[in-house]
């Protein structure tokens, strides 16, 4: 049984994290859970509160204590920050490395882009959990048995994953458990997507130079530039990861993808820093080295990268993107009409739809949602990387 006070717990723990029975839920309980989660997705709650309520509902019906809920980059399908309650905190980097090595089963990447968004280790391994490298090396030593996982994806992309863990002595997740997760995944994915643009605490300062960390083939830091520590310190839970002697969790799947693929174009992720800025993490193999090494670059997200992400998060159509782009360029309604060869009335119709999707009440508020998010730089350096 996991302990909410365990320092290995990531993110935040909830009072709902307690021992749950493993009895089969009634159809009525399952339907009520699904209905509540659907209402939750349409509520005005912030992202953290959505997680709090959703986990409590699922725990009561499915039955599990330990869990993990990372958010995701919808383009690269790489997990970023999130929240968790489990016992393998110092090994989370290794777990992600194994999961994105190309040798594991029921992985976040597979479920994000495959035909079925939900799965479990017991189902994927035919009951032989040791066939999963991440289970054999990381999950088994802390007493975790089966793992159920659902990609929180909608028609626009994958915005995160929920992982639920059963203890070694507990029964595996059932088809009914997985069916419920699969039915609520799109609702929770849309809820995460709509809250992606929530404002940061401060207006970020201008960007500085990128930071670079060089990893060996075991994904351990061997060298870094002076500015790398600044970028790392800006990422969520940086202090906790440093206390464990590891890099931020997002680095490991990105680096593992770069190491395992000849084409490392997908080895990247956008992560939101603690002050609201957006950081791009990229990885690529270094050439000309006797021993394989991976270069991980951390930099401010470009305006184009941020524009594409926000347009996707708000589910804007192609024409709506063009209207927003024109407004960002300083054009008024008449100029937008001329540029896009549409009537001023049609421009206003598009703006009404854009306001509804983004929640903005005015053009000024709309422009604020799309400007300043990427021009960010971290503050001051501190401890050595990976120490």
SVG drawing of the C-alpha trace seen along z (x, -y; Angstrom):
<svg xmlns="http://www.w3.org/2000/svg" viewBox="-27 -48 63 63">
<polyline fill="none" stroke="black" stroke-width="0.4" points="0.0,0.0 1.4,-3.4 1.9,-6.2 0.8,-9.7 3.7,-11.0 6.3,-9.1 8.9,-11.5 8.9,-9.5 5.4,-10.7 5.4,-13.1 3.3,-16.2 0.6,-16.3 -1.2,-13.7 -4.9,-13.6 -6.9,-12.7 -8.7,-10.2 -5.5,-8.0 -6.5,-5.2 -7.1,-1.5 -9.8,-0.6 -11.6,2.7 -11.3,4.8 -14.9,6.0 -16.5,5.7 -18.4,2.4 -22.0,2.6 -23.1,1.4 -24.9,-1.5 -21.7,-2.6 -19.8,-2.5 -22.4,-4.5 -22.5,-7.1 -18.7,-7.4 -18.7,-7.9 -21.5,-10.6 -19.7,-12.4 -16.4,-12.5 -18.2,-13.8 -19.7,-16.6 -16.3,-17.2 -14.8,-17.7 -17.4,-20.4 -16.9,-22.2 -15.0,-25.4 -12.5,-23.6 -8.8,-24.1 -6.5,-21.3 -5.3,-20.2 -8.8,-20.1 -9.9,-18.0 -7.2,-15.5 -8.2,-15.5 -11.8,-14.7 -11.2,-12.3 -8.7,-10.1 -11.1,-10.0 -14.0,-8.8 -11.9,-6.2 -10.4,-4.9 -13.8,-4.4 -15.1,-2.4 -12.0,-0.6 -10.0,-0.2 -6.3,-1.2 -4.1,-3.2 -1.1,-4.2 -1.3,-6.1 0.5,-8.4 -1.0,-11.1 1.5,-12.9 0.4,-15.4 1.5,-15.0 2.9,-16.8 0.3,-16.0 2.8,-16.3 5.5,-14.0 3.3,-11.9 5.9,-12.3 4.9,-12.7 5.7,-16.0 4.9,-17.1 1.9,-15.9 1.1,-14.4 1.5,-11.0 1.2,-9.0 3.6,-6.0 6.8,-4.7 9.4,-4.7 10.1,-8.4 14.0,-8.1 13.5,-5.5 10.9,-7.4 13.6,-8.4 14.6,-4.8 11.0,-3.7 10.4,-6.3 13.6,-5.4 12.5,-1.7 9.0,-2.6 10.3,-4.6 13.1,-2.3 11.0,-0.5 11.2,2.8 8.3,2.4 4.6,3.2 1.4,1.2 3.4,-2.0 2.1,-5.6 3.4,-6.3 1.6,-3.2 -1.7,-4.0 -1.5,-7.7 -1.4,-6.8 -2.7,-3.3 -6.2,-2.0 -6.9,-1.3 -6.3,-4.0 -6.4,-1.8 -4.5,1.3 -2.9,3.1 0.4,4.9 -1.4,8.1 -3.3,8.1 -0.3,7.1 1.9,9.8 -0.6,12.6 -0.2,12.5 3.6,12.7 4.4,9.2 8.1,9.9 7.9,9.5 7.6,5.7 11.1,4.3 9.7,1.3 7.7,3.7 10.5,6.1 13.1,3.5 11.1,0.6 7.6,1.6 8.1,5.0 10.7,4.0 8.1,1.6 5.3,4.1 3.3,3.0 1.5,5.7 -0.7,4.9 -0.8,1.5 -3.8,0.1 -3.2,-2.8 -5.4,-5.0 -4.4,-7.7 -6.4,-10.9 -6.9,-11.7 -9.6,-13.3 -10.0,-14.1 -7.3,-16.8 -4.6,-14.8 -3.3,-13.1 -3.0,-15.4 -1.9,-13.0 -2.2,-9.5 -3.7,-8.0 -1.8,-5.0 -3.4,-3.0 -1.4,-0.5 -2.5,2.6 -0.4,4.2 1.4,7.5 -1.1,9.5 -4.2,7.8 -6.1,9.2 -5.4,7.8 -7.5,5.1 -10.6,6.5 -12.0,5.8 -14.8,3.8 -12.1,1.6 -10.4,1.0 -13.7,0.3 -14.5,-2.4 -11.1,-4.0 -11.5,-3.9 -14.9,-5.6 -13.7,-8.5 -10.3,-9.0 -11.7,-11.3 -13.6,-13.4 -10.6,-13.9 -8.3,-14.5 -10.6,-17.3 -10.6,-18.7 -6.8,-18.8 -6.6,-20.3 -9.0,-23.2 -7.0,-24.1 -3.6,-24.0 -3.7,-27.8 -4.3,-28.6 -2.2,-31.7 1.2,-31.5 1.9,-33.5 4.1,-36.1 5.0,-37.6 8.2,-35.8 11.5,-37.7 13.2,-37.8 14.9,-34.5 18.5,-33.7 20.7,-31.2 19.7,-27.6 21.2,-25.1 22.7,-21.8 23.2,-18.6 25.2,-15.7 24.2,-12.3 26.0,-9.0 24.4,-5.9 22.9,-5.2 21.3,-8.6 23.5,-10.0 24.7,-13.6 28.4,-13.8 28.7,-17.5 26.6,-20.6 26.7,-24.2 26.6,-27.0 23.0,-27.9 21.6,-24.4 21.0,-24.5 18.9,-27.6 16.6,-26.0 16.3,-22.8 15.5,-24.8 12.6,-26.4 10.9,-23.0 8.2,-21.6 9.5,-19.6 13.1,-20.4 14.1,-20.5 12.6,-17.1 14.3,-15.5 17.7,-17.1 17.3,-15.7 17.0,-12.3 20.0,-12.9 18.2,-12.7 17.2,-15.1 13.5,-16.3 11.4,-13.3 10.6,-14.8 14.3,-14.4 14.3,-10.6 11.6,-9.7 12.9,-12.4 16.5,-11.1 15.4,-7.4 13.6,-8.2 16.7,-9.9 18.9,-7.0 16.6,-4.3 15.7,-5.9 17.7,-6.7 15.4,-9.7 15.2,-11.7 12.7,-14.3 10.1,-13.1 12.5,-13.3 11.2,-16.5 8.6,-17.9 7.1,-21.2 7.0,-21.6 5.4,-24.5 7.8,-25.9 6.7,-26.9 6.3,-30.6 4.2,-30.0 7.0,-30.1 7.2,-27.3 10.4,-25.3 11.3,-23.1 13.3,-20.0 15.0,-18.3 17.5,-15.4 19.7,-14.0 22.7,-11.6 26.1,-13.1 28.4,-12.0 32.2,-11.4 32.3,-10.1 33.9,-6.8 31.1,-6.1 27.4,-6.9 26.2,-10.2 23.0,-12.2 22.8,-16.0 19.7,-17.4 18.9,-21.0 16.6,-23.2 15.4,-26.5 12.5,-28.9 9.7,-27.7 9.5,-29.8 6.4,-31.8 5.5,-29.4 5.7,-26.4 3.6,-28.1 1.1,-29.3 0.7,-25.8 0.3,-24.3 -2.3,-26.8 -4.3,-26.6 -4.4,-22.8 -5.4,-23.1 -8.2,-25.5 -9.2,-23.2 -9.2,-26.1 -10.0,-25.4 -7.6,-26.3 -9.5,-29.5 -9.7,-30.4 -5.9,-30.0 -5.5,-32.4 -7.8,-35.0 -5.8,-34.8 -2.5,-35.0 -3.7,-38.1 -4.8,-39.7 -1.4,-39.0 0.0,-40.8 -1.9,-43.9 -4.6,-43.8 -8.1,-45.1 -11.3,-43.5 -11.2,-45.2 -7.5,-44.3 -8.2,-40.7 -11.1,-40.6 -8.9,-41.8 -6.0,-39.4 -8.2,-36.3 -10.5,-37.3 -13.6,-37.0 -16.3,-39.5 -16.0,-41.5 -19.2,-39.7 -17.4,-36.3 -14.5,-37.6 -16.8,-38.5 -18.4,-35.0 -15.0,-33.4 -14.1,-35.7 -17.3,-34.6 -16.3,-31.0 -12.7,-31.8 -13.9,-33.6 -16.1,-30.7 -13.3,-28.2 -10.7,-30.2 -12.9,-31.7 -11.6,-35.2 -14.1,-38.1 -12.3,-40.6 -9.7,-40.9 -7.2,-42.2 -7.8,-39.2 -7.5,-36.9 -4.1,-38.4 -2.9,-38.1 -3.5,-34.4 -1.4,-34.0 1.5,-36.4 4.4,-36.3 4.1,-32.6 7.4,-31.6 9.7,-34.5 11.0,-33.2 14.3,-32.7 15.2,-31.1 16.7,-33.0 19.9,-32.1 22.0,-28.8 22.4,-26.6 23.7,-23.1 25.5,-20.8 23.3,-18.9 22.2,-15.4 23.6,-15.9"/>
</svg>
